[in-house]
Structures are given as structure tokens and as C-alpha cells.
Amino acid sequence: MKKIIIGIHGLGNKPSPPLLEQWWRQSITDGIIAAGHPPPDFQFELVYWSDLLHPLPLNPDQTDIDHEQYLSEPYTTPVSDELPDPKPIRRKILDYLEKQMDKLLLNDDYSINFTAVTDSIIRHYFHDLDCYYSSECMTVGENQLPARLAIRKRLNEALHNHGKKEILLLSHSMGSIVAYDVMTRSASDVVVDTWITAGSPLGLPIVISKIVSEQKKRLETIREVQTPDNVTSAWLNFSDLEDRVAIDYALAGDYKENTKGIQVQDAVVSNRYAFNEKSNSHKSFGYFQTPEVGESIYQFLTRKKPIFWKHWITQMRELFPSLPFPPFKKRRILDES
């Protein structure tokens, strides 16, 4: 089965689709090299949605720092010197803050306390996310649609277009919220082998509350939020402890395993992106350039699958557990040709 990496970007205006896709691809390659591997050829498609909310893309040729198209954070090659300390004290502080935020803001039924305050924070600091959650926010241009539906539509189409391939879904920042919503709604029928989230705000109480609120409109009861059921091999979540968007850096305590036993695996990494001596621990390029993300992507790209008959028998065992299918023999487990 052919493999593909589908990426979806996060908050804020971006450079043009071809340029951003080129920079994501290069950053993925950087991460694989940082993990100590020769980068294999891979198919990659970026789900680009910045144009739905921003009339003009950022321009790397714009030199006026006050211009709306000025690009302040282009792709840069990864930093290769010694990694910094993993910040154990900061980890303890963030763990404490997470517990306090959940107690203060999130009720047992996943409703949110102090909605006026939380909505005001999102509106002030995260324009795109506020627009995504607003039913009144429309896309720019002539064919205006509710932003949330238009953004989801693009990812939904990409997943269905490649539904017969083995998919690694790579989502950054707000892109992980879009990915979760699409995988649990319109694209729940598309198998996603591996889901990688980087710099994700999925652990924030307001985000969890929004997810549950939407699910309750379709289902009678929600007992807990969980890994999307169409994720079949792994959900890997990467966070830098300095990343303010991913302040709840560990998602395993918020999202339960799905019916296939897949639970989010959290990893703390060092996002070392910097340009003109200004660092940004939330930047997508910096996340993808880490050896941890590079290793995960490399393992997906080079992993062998069992031959078809084994996959078929596995499915039959799940559907009909009482039937006497024979056990697999290790010597028969072959790679797909």
C-alpha cells in the first residue's frame, strides 16, 4: 500500500501554499536526518487553509516590517549544537497549572466555567481560533462560507482523496483541532494509520469543552473524549515546554484510548526554531526538525506491512471472534511486494 503524509497547518497567516509546502517538506527531511537516517522519498500534501481567513499571503520578498505581508519567521536550517536541559522544574509547574485549570474551568460534564473570560482570551490572542469557533465568521472572498465548515472541508477532501493509502496525518497547532474534528465527524470512515500532533492546544479546557459540546449535538451522552476511532496505529503528541499554545503539553490525561486500544503518547521535545536571534518554541519548522518527530515519521515511511491475507484474517477475527481462524506463523509474515 502506498504511503502519504498529509499535513495541516495552524494559526495565523502563512506564505503561499507552494512555498509553505516546500518548507514543511524540507523540515520533515531535516528531522529525519537529525534522527540519523537518510531521508527516503515520500509523498506529501499540505492542507492549506490560511487563505480562507487572510486575503493576502505573507511575502518573503517584503522588507517593510510594518507591512501586513511581512514574513517574520521563514524556514531556517535546524540548529545542531547541544540540546538544552529538559526543564524539570518547568514541567512540574505546567503539571500543576494543568490540574488547576481543569478544576477551575472544566466541569464534570465538560461544560466550561467563566465562558465570558475564556471567550475573551481566545478572541484577543487567537483570532483564527475564535473565527473557527464562531458560527458568524465567514471566509474571505466572493464565495463566503462559515470558516469552520470551509476549513474542515479541505482536510476532509484530502483524507478521502487518499483514503486508499496508508496515511500519516501531521497537524500543527490549531491544525490538530481541525484534524480531531474532521476525524470524528466527516472523515471517520477514512483510516489514519498514524496521527502526529505538534504544539497542540487540544488539552486546553476550552478546546475540550468545544469538542464535547459539538459531539453532544450528535450523540445523547458523552462520557469522555478519546482518540479518534479511525486512528489505527498511533497518536503521537510532541510539545516543547516553552510553547505557550501547548501549555497543557501532555494529552494522555485528557484523551482516553479508542476502541482499538490506541491512546495518545506524549513526548517533550526541544523546538529550537529561531530567526534573527528571535526564538519561537511554537514554530512548525522547529517541531518537525527535532529528531523525535523525524524518527517517528521515518518509522512510518519505512515500516513494512504484513501481506494481505494476514490483514484480512485480522479483520475477520475482530468481526467474528468466535470463528476458529488459525494462529499466524512467524515464518509466513512477509513484506508487501
QUIPEHU-V285187 format. One record per pair of residues at least 12 apart in sequence whose C-alpha atoms are under 10 Angstrom apart, sorted by the first residue. I is the first residue (numbers start at 1). J is the second residue. Records with the same first field share a line. If there is no record, write none. Layout:
I = J / J
//
This chain:
1 = 164 / 165 / 166 / 304 / 305 / 308 / 336 / 337
2 = 42 / 43 / 162 / 164 / 165 / 166 / 167 / 301
3 = 42 / 43 / 44 / 162 / 164 / 165 / 166 / 167 / 168 / 193 / 300 / 301 / 302
4 = 42 / 43 / 44 / 45 / 162 / 165 / 166 / 167 / 168 / 169 / 300 / 301
5 = 25 / 42 / 43 / 44 / 45 / 46 / 162 / 165 / 166 / 167 / 168 / 169 / 170 / 194 / 195 / 297 / 300 / 301
6 = 43 / 44 / 45 / 46 / 47 / 155 / 158 / 159 / 162 / 167 / 168 / 169 / 170 / 171 / 195
7 = 21 / 24 / 25 / 44 / 45 / 46 / 47 / 48 / 155 / 158 / 168 / 169 / 170 / 171 / 172 / 175 / 176 / 179 / 196
8 = 21 / 45 / 46 / 47 / 48 / 49 / 154 / 155 / 169 / 170 / 171 / 172 / 173 / 174 / 175 / 176 / 178 / 179 / 197
9 = 21 / 24 / 46 / 47 / 48 / 49 / 50 / 170 / 171 / 172 / 173 / 174 / 175 / 176 / 178 / 284
10 = 48 / 49 / 50 / 128 / 129 / 171 / 172 / 173 / 174 / 175 / 176 / 177 / 178 / 198 / 199 / 200 / 283 / 284
11 = 49 / 50 / 126 / 127 / 128 / 129 / 172 / 173 / 174 / 175
12 = 50 / 53 / 54 / 126 / 127 / 128 / 129 / 174
13 = 49 / 50 / 51 / 52 / 53 / 54 / 55 / 56 / 57 / 58 / 68 / 69 / 71 / 128
14 = 48 / 49 / 50 / 51 / 54 / 56 / 57 / 58 / 59 / 69 / 71 / 73 / 74
15 = 50 / 51 / 56 / 57 / 58 / 59 / 60 / 69 / 70 / 71 / 73 / 74
16 = 48 / 50 / 51 / 56 / 57 / 58 / 59 / 60
17 = 46 / 47 / 48 / 49 / 50 / 51 / 57
18 = 46 / 48
19 = 59 / 60 / 74 / 75
20 = 46 / 48 / 74 / 75
21 = 44 / 45 / 46 / 47 / 48
22 = 44 / 45 / 46 / 75
23 = 74 / 75 / 76 / 284 / 285
24 = 44 / 45 / 46 / 75 / 284 / 285 / 288 / 289
25 = 42 / 43 / 44 / 45 / 46 / 285 / 288
26 = 75 / 76 / 77 / 285 / 288 / 289
27 = 75 / 76 / 77 / 78 / 284 / 285 / 286 / 287 / 288 / 289 / 290 / 294
28 = 44 / 284 / 285 / 286 / 287 / 288 / 289 / 290 / 291 / 293 / 294 / 295 / 297 / 298
29 = 41 / 42 / 288 / 289 / 294 / 297 / 298
30 = 77 / 78 / 285 / 286 / 288 / 289 / 290 / 291 / 294
31 = 78 / 285 / 286 / 287 / 288 / 289 / 290 / 291 / 292 / 293 / 294 / 295 / 296 / 297 / 298
32 = 288 / 289 / 290 / 291 / 292 / 293 / 294 / 295 / 296 / 297 / 298 / 299
33 = 289 / 290 / 291 / 294 / 295 / 298
34 = 78 / 80 / 289 / 290 / 291 / 292 / 293 / 294 / 295
35 = 289 / 290 / 291 / 292 / 293 / 294 / 295 / 296 / 297 / 298
36 = 291 / 294 / 295 / 298
37 = 291 / 294 / 295 / 298
38 = 298
39 = 294 / 298 / 301
40 = 298 / 301 / 302
41 = 301
42 = 298 / 301 / 302
43 = 301
44 = 168
45 = 158 / 162 / 169
46 = 155 / 158 / 169 / 170 / 171
47 = 151 / 152 / 154 / 155 / 156 / 157 / 158 / 159 / 171 / 175
48 = 151 / 154 / 155 / 175
49 = 139 / 147 / 150 / 151 / 152 / 153 / 154 / 155 / 175
50 = 128 / 139 / 151
51 = 139 / 140 / 141 / 151
52 = 138 / 139 / 140 / 141 / 144 / 145 / 146 / 147 / 148 / 150 / 151
53 = 127 / 128 / 131 / 132 / 137 / 138 / 139 / 140 / 141 / 147 / 151
54 = 128 / 139 / 140 / 141
55 = 139 / 140 / 141
56 = 68 / 69
57 = 69 / 70 / 71
58 = 70 / 71 / 72 / 73 / 74
59 = 71 / 72 / 74
60 = 72 / 73 / 74
72 = 275 / 276 / 278
73 = 273 / 274 / 275 / 276 / 278 / 279 / 280 / 283 / 285
74 = 274 / 275 / 283 / 285
75 = 273 / 274 / 275 / 283 / 284 / 285 / 286
76 = 273 / 274 / 275 / 285 / 286
77 = 273 / 274 / 275 / 285 / 286 / 289
78 = 271 / 272 / 273 / 274 / 285 / 286 / 288 / 289 / 290
79 = 271 / 272 / 273 / 274 / 286 / 289 / 290
80 = 272
83 = 269 / 270 / 271 / 272
84 = 270 / 272
85 = 270
86 = 240 / 241 / 268 / 269 / 270
87 = 240 / 241 / 242
88 = 241
90 = 241 / 242
91 = 241 / 242 / 247 / 249 / 268
94 = 241 / 242 / 247 / 248 / 249 / 250
95 = 247 / 248 / 249 / 250
97 = 247 / 248
98 = 203 / 204 / 205 / 247 / 248 / 249 / 250
99 = 248
101 = 204 / 205 / 206 / 248
102 = 203 / 204 / 205 / 206 / 254
103 = 205
104 = 205
105 = 118 / 204 / 205 / 206 / 209
106 = 204 / 205 / 206 / 208 / 209
107 = 205 / 209
108 = 223 / 224
109 = 209 / 212 / 213 / 221 / 222 / 223 / 224
110 = 205 / 206 / 208 / 209 / 210 / 211 / 212 / 213 / 222 / 223 / 224 / 225
111 = 205 / 206 / 208 / 209 / 210 / 212 / 213
112 = 205 / 206 / 207 / 208 / 209 / 210 / 213
113 = 205 / 206 / 209
115 = 206
118 = 205 / 206
119 = 133 / 206
122 = 206
126 = 174 / 245
128 = 147 / 148 / 174
129 = 148 / 174 / 175 / 177 / 178 / 207
131 = 146 / 147 / 148
132 = 146 / 147 / 148 / 149 / 150 / 151 / 152 / 174 / 177 / 178
133 = 146 / 147 / 148 / 207 / 210
134 = 146 / 147 / 148
135 = 147 / 148 / 149
136 = 148
138 = 150
139 = 151
148 = 178
149 = 178 / 182
151 = 175 / 178 / 182
152 = 175 / 177 / 178 / 179 / 181 / 182 / 183 / 185 / 186 / 187
153 = 178 / 182 / 186 / 187
154 = 182
155 = 175 / 178 / 179 / 182 / 183 / 186 / 187
156 = 178 / 179 / 181 / 182 / 183 / 185 / 186 / 187 / 188 / 190
157 = 186 / 187
158 = 187
159 = 182 / 183 / 186 / 187 / 188 / 189 / 190 / 191 / 192
160 = 186 / 187 / 189 / 190 / 191
161 = 190
162 = 190 / 191
163 = 187 / 189 / 190 / 191 / 192
164 = 190 / 191
165 = 190 / 191 / 192 / 193
166 = 191 / 192 / 193 / 194 / 300 / 301
167 = 190 / 191 / 192 / 193 / 194 / 195 / 231 / 300 / 301
168 = 191 / 192 / 193 / 194 / 195 / 196 / 231 / 233 / 234 / 235 / 297 / 300 / 301
169 = 192 / 193 / 194 / 195 / 196 / 197 / 231 / 235
170 = 194 / 195 / 196 / 197 / 198 / 236 / 288 / 297
171 = 195 / 196 / 197 / 198 / 199 / 200 / 237 / 284
172 = 196 / 197 / 198 / 199 / 200 / 201 / 238 / 282 / 283 / 284 / 285 / 287 / 288
173 = 197 / 198 / 199 / 200 / 201 / 202 / 245 / 246 / 282 / 283 / 284
174 = 197 / 198 / 199 / 200 / 201 / 202 / 245
175 = 197 / 198 / 199 / 200 / 201 / 202
176 = 195 / 196 / 197 / 198 / 199 / 200 / 201 / 202 / 237
177 = 197 / 200 / 201 / 202 / 207 / 208 / 211
179 = 195 / 197 / 228
180 = 195 / 197 / 202 / 211 / 226 / 227 / 228
181 = 211 / 214 / 215 / 228
182 = 228
183 = 227 / 228 / 229 / 230 / 231
184 = 211 / 215 / 226 / 227 / 228 / 229 / 230
185 = 214 / 215 / 218 / 228
187 = 230
188 = 228 / 229 / 230 / 231
189 = 229 / 230
190 = 229 / 230 / 231
191 = 229 / 230 / 231 / 232 / 233
192 = 228 / 229 / 230 / 231 / 232 / 233 / 234 / 235
193 = 230 / 231 / 232 / 233 / 234 / 235 / 300
194 = 230 / 231 / 232 / 233 / 234 / 235 / 236 / 296 / 297 / 300
195 = 227 / 228 / 231 / 232 / 233 / 234 / 235 / 236 / 237 / 264
196 = 234 / 235 / 236 / 237 / 238 / 264 / 265 / 293 / 296 / 297
197 = 235 / 236 / 237 / 238 / 239 / 264 / 266 / 287 / 293
198 = 236 / 237 / 238 / 239 / 240 / 246 / 249 / 267 / 269 / 282 / 283 / 284 / 286 / 287 / 288 / 293
199 = 237 / 238 / 239 / 240 / 241 / 243 / 244 / 245 / 246 / 247 / 248 / 249 / 271 / 281 / 282 / 283 / 284 / 287
200 = 237 / 238 / 239 / 243 / 244 / 245 / 246 / 247 / 248 / 249 / 250 / 251 / 282
201 = 239 / 243 / 244 / 245 / 246 / 247 / 248 / 249 / 251
202 = 245 / 246 / 247 / 248 / 249 / 250 / 251 / 254 / 255
203 = 245 / 246 / 247 / 248 / 249 / 250 / 251 / 252 / 253 / 254 / 255
204 = 245 / 246 / 247 / 248 / 249 / 251 / 254
205 = 248 / 254
208 = 224 / 225 / 254 / 255
209 = 225
211 = 225
212 = 224 / 225
224 = 254 / 255 / 256
225 = 254 / 255 / 256 / 257 / 258
226 = 252 / 254 / 255 / 256 / 257 / 258 / 259 / 262 / 263 / 264
227 = 252 / 254 / 255 / 256 / 257 / 258 / 259 / 260 / 261 / 262 / 263 / 264
228 = 255 / 256 / 257 / 258 / 259 / 260 / 262 / 263
229 = 257 / 258 / 259 / 260 / 261 / 262
230 = 258 / 259 / 260 / 262
231 = 258 / 259 / 260 / 261 / 262 / 263
232 = 258 / 259 / 260 / 261 / 262
233 = 260 / 261 / 262 / 263 / 300
234 = 261 / 262 / 263 / 264 / 265
235 = 257 / 262 / 263 / 264 / 265 / 266
236 = 251 / 263 / 264 / 265 / 266 / 267 / 293 / 296
237 = 249 / 250 / 251 / 252 / 264 / 265 / 266 / 267 / 268 / 269 / 293
238 = 250 / 251 / 265 / 266 / 267 / 268 / 269 / 270 / 271 / 287 / 288 / 290 / 292 / 293
239 = 251 / 266 / 267 / 268 / 269 / 270 / 271 / 281 / 282 / 287
240 = 267 / 268 / 269 / 270 / 271 / 272 / 281 / 282 / 286 / 287
241 = 268 / 269 / 270 / 271 / 281 / 282
242 = 269 / 270 / 271 / 280 / 281 / 282
243 = 270 / 271 / 280 / 281 / 282 / 283
244 = 280 / 281 / 282
245 = 281 / 282
246 = 281 / 282
249 = 266 / 267 / 268
250 = 264 / 265 / 266 / 267 / 268
251 = 263 / 264 / 265 / 266 / 267
252 = 264 / 265 / 266
253 = 266
267 = 292 / 293
268 = 292
269 = 281 / 286 / 287 / 290 / 291 / 292 / 293
270 = 286 / 287 / 289 / 290 / 291 / 292
271 = 283 / 284 / 285 / 286 / 287 / 288 / 289 / 290
272 = 285 / 286 / 287 / 289 / 290
273 = 285 / 286 / 287 / 289 / 290
274 = 286
303 = 335
304 = 334 / 335 / 336 / 337
305 = 333 / 334 / 335 / 336 / 337
306 = 332 / 333 / 334 / 335 / 336 / 337
307 = 332 / 333 / 334 / 335 / 336 / 337
308 = 333 / 334 / 335 / 336
309 = 333
310 = 327 / 328 / 332 / 333 / 334
313 = 325 / 326 / 327 / 328
314 = 328
//
